[in-house]
Amino acid sequence: MMHPNFIERHEAPRRHLPLLSAMTVLVVTGFAFVAADHWSGLGLVTAFRAAATGCRIKGNIGSDPADRRFFPPEHPRYAMIRIDAGHGERWFCTAAQARAAGWRPAG
């Protein structure tokens, strides 16, 4: 029997492939989510950014481009309003900011 000090120890090389694969999947999934959100018009990414900054007033444009109204969170139709930043719609932090930008309160 050989002495333990003379036995060669072979450690398996560390494999970083699972971590790299997981990171790749996360990045691809993130890009796919952002692209799908953009093309679907749901505006989830924009809504998340607005919520993170505390700007919750929705600036919506009607069928007439001059019809620019803002909806505060307490408005009855607030949940139905979707913001399409590509169409010129946006989020505001205050009603005063929305008015100063030329938007009027929704009726």
Beta strands, then each sheet from edge to edge (+ up, - down):
strand 1: 57-61
strand 2: 68-71
strand 3: 90-92
strand 4: 104-105
sheet 1: 3+ 1- 2+ 4+
end
